[in-house]
Amino acid sequence: MHLYGYWRSSAAYRCRIALALKGVDYAFTSVHLRRNGGEQKMPAFLKLNPQGLVPALVDGDTVLTQSLSIIEWLDETIPHPPFLPEPVDQRARVKAFAQVIGSDIHPLQNLRVLKYLKSELGCDQAQLDVWCRKWNSDGLIACEKLLADQPKQQAFCFGPQPGLADIFLAPQLYSARRFGVDLSPLGRLVALEQTYQAHPVFAAAHPDLQPDMDA
């Protein structure tokens, strides 16, 4: 398999975690989102993903885009370890948790959205930071509440092993820290963040450890 991504992309970060949890060896190509006007806009990459977004995963003739679709495909083609629980109602809860992040938080802090706010609406960096903190904070407060009925001694979001919710949450916590969100009131999420930092797969997937990391 071949992953196209960018070190600081939350969506690519999710895929790194998922691939490693499944034990997949893969090649990596960096698609730098800022260099040369954005390498995601180059014709060669647009052939893989016409949206011009990372990540993209290539497996033979199969080309996959959108992190959730990639992760679900991995879970269906490599069943163990599973990313979703068996009970259908619990599966729905886990997917809903992931969608709070993937659909409601992440798109609002996406680089292309921030560029639009800056170039078309005249927002400065301070305003962009306020924007990002607002949507990260609101969404993560909801995530904390969605875990309120889970046992406090439980290692991961919805069980003893990492799953889809954790794959989405770890990168979002990184982004929240980057934008200066105060996570101290979110005790369950902070505890999970510490678990991720100590877990070899999550630790190795951290943006600061990626080969294309730059300042």
N, C-alpha and C positions, 0 to 999 in steps of 0.2 A: 504494500500500500504506500501511497505517497500523499503526504499532507502539505498543503499550501497554507501558510498562515503568517502571522505577525506576532512578535513577542508580547506586545501589550494588548492585543485583541482579546477581549473576554471570551468571545465565541471560539477562537482558536485555542485558548486556554482550556475551555471545557473539553474540546476534542483531545488535547494532549492527555488530560486526566483519563478520559474514557478509553483511549487506545492503550494506555499503560495498565489500567485496571484489567483489561481483557488480555494483556500479555502480548500485544501485537508489536512486532518490529516493523518500522516504517521509515521511509526516506522523508526528508523535510526540505522544502524550498521556502525561503523567506520572500514574502511579498510586502515590501516596505510601503506603508501607507502614506508616508510623508515625502520620501525621497523622489526626485525627478518628477514632481507633480503628482506623485502617487502611483506606485507600480501596479496597483489594482486596476488602473485605467488602461494599461498597456494591452494591445491587441492579443498577445499570446495568452494573457490571463483571462481576458474577456471571452475567449473561446471556451474556457473551462466554466466560468461563471459570468454570464451576461450582466448580472447585477453589479459586478465590480466590487464584490465584498469577499472578505475572508471569513471562514475557511472554505477550502475545497478539498475533498478527499477523492483520490483516484485509485481504483482497484481494477487493473486490467482495462477493459472497455467501459467500466462503470465510473461515472463522474457524479459525485454527490456534493450538494451545497446545503447551506443552512445547518447550524450546529445541532439542533434538535433532531432533524431528519438523519444526520450522520450518526448521532449517538443511538437513536432508535434502530437504525440499520445494523450497527455493530451489535446491539443487544439481541437482535433477531437472528443474525448470522453466526454469532459467537455466544451461545446461551449462558455460559458460565464464566465468571460469576454474574448473576442477574442484576440488572439495574433497577428492576421494578419488583414489588412484592406480588405474590400470587392472588390474594383476595381482590376482587375487582373494585370494591369501594376504596380500598387502600391504594390501589394503583391510580385511581382517579385523584385521590388526595395528593399523591406524590407528583403527578403530572401538573395539577393545579399550582402547587408550590413552585415547580420549575417555571411555569408560565408567568407567574408574578414577576419573576426575574427576566425571563426571556422576552416577554411581550410588553410588560408594563414599566420596567426600570431601564433595561439595557438600551432599547431603541432611542430613548430620550437623551442618552449620553453618548450616542454613536458619533464618531468623528464627523460624518457628513452633516449631521444635524447641528453640531457645534459650529462647523464651518459656515453653515447657512445663517445661523443666528449672528455670527460675527460679520460676515461679508454683506448680507442682505438687510439685516435689521440693525446693524451698528452696535451690537453688544460688545463690551470690552471683556477682558479676561476675568475681572472681578465679578461681573454679571454672569458670565458663563459658569464660574465656580459656584455661585449661589444657585443657579439653575440645576446644576448637577447634584449639589448637596440636597436640594429640595426633593428631587425624585428618588434619589438613593435612600434618603431617610424615610420618606413615606412608604416606599416599597418594603424596606427591611423591617420597619415596625410591623407591617402586616405579616411578614415572614415569621417574626418572633411570635406573634399571636397564633399563627397557624401551627406552631409547634408546642403550644401551651399544654396540650394533653399528652404529650410524649414524655416517657420517664426521664427524669433528670440524669440518671446514671447511664442512659443509653448513649453509646459512643457516637452515633451518627444521626442524621435528621429523623429517619423513620425505621431505625433498626440497628443491629450490632455491626452491620457491614455498610460500606459506602454505596450509595445508589444515585439515581438520577437527580434527586434534590441536592445532594452534596456536590455533584459535578457542576451544577449551576451556581450553588451558593458560594463556594470557595472563590471563584473568580470575581463574583460581585462584591464580596467583602474586600478583596484587593482594590477594586475600583473605588469603593466607598472610602477606604483609607486614603487613596490617592487624591480624592476630592475633598478631604478634610471632614468627613462625616464623623460625628461623635457616636461611637458605638457602645460607649460605656453603659448606657441604660439597657442595652439589649443583651442581657446576661446569657441567654441560651445561645445566641449567635456568636458571642465572644468565646464561649466554651468550645463551640464547634470549630471556630477559627484556630484555637490552640490545638485541637485534635488534628486538623488538617496540616498544621505546621510540623507536627510530629510524625505524620504518616509519610513513608518514603515516596509513594506515588504522587501525592499532592505536593510534597516539598519539591520533588524533581521537576514538576510541571510549572513551578512558579516563574513568572516572567523574568525576574532578575537572573535566572539561571539558563536562559535560552541563548542559543548561539548567535542570534541576530539582535540581541539586546543592545541598545545604544542609549545615550543620555537623552 
